[in-house]
């Protein structure tokens, strides 16, 4: 029972981690809570569903196309709603992000309508069973894709030249641009990659729960953000850890306390962690100067 | 006579003025980003409604009861969370708001997911106007006093304020408590006008709406918060003709307004508000301290 719940939590958590990565990458560079990220996740899910259901595109190709599409949406949002406000107050940028989020959600509502769409699972339903654990093939694939993407991202940020430029821009944007880094390009790439990861999460949630709706981005968007803060916002390993922790905590709360308080558990954990570690689990100590 | 439709919009605008100005005290003047203001509104709404329904309180007593309950929760929540900075505080207040919503969805006395109905309609236009004037008067008195100067000092630079002998924790909690008190007050008026309340009415999007009013009007400017409250109450109604394009346009307007005037509609003028350049510096400084770690 416990191990089963743990595994369920990790599956949910790995999806939260992917969403949280998009928040944390953007925050790390431009210090903005990208409120539209939940909507980009929803756009990704829709793109995947439309390609698979209406155009019979093979699943993995549709998956990649959905990531690319959501990446472009992320780029556009950054260009239209965030870039003009980069030198303004952070709250102005936050409100702009909220506006973008409301806009995208209603755009989807207008195009697709309010009714939920079914996203059939592309895999033959198959269940592996041992004495203490039941796991479906779909769940294994979700786990595999999530961890693969997380490894790929870590490699990208730690080992490639662009990743190095991203880390430099995150440390100090002005100095980075003095060193010849095209900061605007790096920010665009960050949005592209973060949004694509969000879309990957969206597609996987779509096939996992078999439905896609225009409102689906709201709660996961919030949870992804919570996961990013839990791990220490701006920290990539923090987002992964935060997401997994949040997923496990939520499933455990639903199993052992009450399923009605499942969402409350996520937020209670957040407040508890912030109480003891005010900058998240992996966030470093902030030094203040006058 | 004004038709019921316009009356409802005016009353809602009045309640929103109370919500926006009280949030402005916390965000605009004290510099503490809160995105859980609707939670205090719901505490006030439920407390006052229960006071009227089950305890037989007269209207004014019920309103004050709701406000005091919300204010107490403001202090209780403020003490642990106000140690956090910037976005960490924001997410903690958001978390608190969601917890309140979920608890209200599952409690017996609040009617759970059915909501609380049958609250007598006692809020009139006169009450709302009087309440808004009262709120503005009290906030103005606070801001023009020693307390107000301490709050602004904290916003400008918390460490410097502390080294000048300001008890920052005390004043931040005070600001949070007073803001929550008036949010509860607004919630009570809301409950006794619409006669039906549901936890989801006070969800996270409502907190965001309050924040938008404050930022749109101009942070740290009470006239701005009022203007923002009226504008964001009126815009969705004016767009009603566009039916399904309404919220689409609303989102686009938020983005365009911020692009056109990042400092808010009235961001430049108030004497206590400090210059825009200073404000921008404060916020980007917040970013820098995070960045440097």
Interface residues (C-beta under 8 A of the other chain):
Chain A: X27 X31 X33 X80 X81 X84 X85 X87 X88 X89 X90 X91 X92 X93 X94 X95 X96 X98 X99 X100 X101 X102 X103 X104 X105 X106 X107 X109 X110 X170 X171 X172 X222 X225 X226 X229 X233 X234 X260 X261 X263 X264 X267 X268 X270 X271 X274 X275 X278 X279 X280 X283 X284 X285 X286 X287 X288 X289 X290
Chain B: X27 X33 X80 X81 X83 X84 X85 X87 X88 X90 X91 X92 X94 X95 X96 X98 X99 X102 X103 X105 X106 X157 X158 X159 X160 X163 X204 X208 X211 X212 X215 X216 X219 X244 X245 X247 X248 X250 X251 X252 X253 X254 X255 X258 X259 X262 X263 X264 X279 X280 X283 X284 X286 X287 X289 X290 X291 X292 X293
